[in-house]
């Protein structure tokens, strides 16, 4: 089988995208330069464990390069202006002892008790608020002043910390209604609905404009105080001009203008906490994906993403996609984020410790091989394309590869206990598939050995045959075992002709139908 396949490339289009075919925009995407190095060098590409406290079990996987350090406002500021960062110190020390880096964040799910004596409050726990007395009025001037002072104290803690080099990045938190929320439900928007203690100045009615003004003040403070001492992760909503009020209009434009130098210098990036296998609707959810795709993959930003839920708690109400199993959901969530251009992937501890789950094991290994590939194609460890139909944004997922033709995209094929079969493509007898890989990646590989992996399943009990050709190599044949299970078919390639690397890979079904899930090309020395 040696000599069979020599790779193939050609099309400067890079990330095989949410659509099966590339566009002129994609070609420009591949040619864009990577971000400048600075604080980004202290924020390693890789997987970051989240919600693990001081536990060390999350660092068992070599794919995990970092963890998470977090504390609640109530824990950090027990008295006005008196700050206690000992919990952050403890959690940072645990991560340092594991030889990893850490993201840092302060959350306001629980507020200091003294705050309720200084601002109006609603005796209800809105959104993710868990404070015993309820939800304080975040747009009140006293609340904003206290939050800005907290951010300033966080920056001082970072600047003077003896292990500052362990801090990889700081996640920006609005800390308005819980950590992320800014909206007050109807019925509670009038100031008269909020209680206040003796001597507390009355507040004003809640409006979207006041919410944006508050968030703008918080973001400015992070830019002024935190960005000079640590890599800053900015929430995706700032870049979402159509749906998010925060990103709309003159204020949104001003914030993006302030952030631009940091983004261009590799001192700030974009993050969100709603990663899924695909958008859930054609409105806001789709806009979230498009924003991440624009900023991360096309804009070459450093991006970080956390899943919307645990794999075990996944939602299954996709409109056309078959309900995924937990193992399929975790695996495809990883592929989705890679496709969007995420290079720092957050994974909940309760998912990470399920290392025996095939979707977790494969997802982590796949992420380890491919995270950050789009930022520097020539230095990438590999390129791949996963065949997919999808719902609100249809098309294949992939990085540095794209497909032409390749049969009919199908949903829900193969056993549910294998992660691949949520989406695939079906090649009927004598159908062909053409795959192009990024030429910068292949040019850098030179004559080094490459490994081609084809994940496929025969659709009938008996075996099926796949023919491989192109790239100046002799034709080869792969046998796909029957029985309906997925199989990883691998061939080692030894490129020997520079011109042949400009030709695409051709795959053809020689007899019986075959489902293809993924075609991957990696350097021989890439992590398994």
Secondary structure, 3 states (H helix, E strand, C coil): CCCCCCCCCCCCCCCCCCCCCCCHHHHHHHHCCCCCCCHHHHCCCEEEEECCCCCCHHHHCCCEEEEEEEEEHHHHCCECCECCCHHHHHHHHHHHHCCCEEEEEEECCCCCHHHHHCCCEECCCCCCCCCCCCEECCCCHHHHHHHHHHHHHHHHHHHHCCCHHHEEEEECCCCCECCCECCCCCCCCCHHHCECCCCCCCCCCCCHHHHHHHHHHHHHHHHHHHCCCCCEEEEHHHHCCCCCHHHCHHHHHHHHHHHHHHHHCCCEEEEEEEECCCCCCCCHHHHHHHHHHHHHHHCCCCEEEEECCCHHHCCCCCCCCCCCCHHHHHHHHHHHHHHHCCCEEEEEHHHHCCCCCHHHHHHHHHHHHHCCHHHCHHHCCEEEEECCCCCCCCCCEEECEEEEECCEEEECCCCCCCHHHHEEEEECCCCEEEEEECHHHHHHHCCCEEEEEEEEEECCCCCEEEEEEECCEEEEEEEECCCCCCEEEEEEEECCCCHHHHCCEEEEECCCCEEEEEEEEEECCCCC
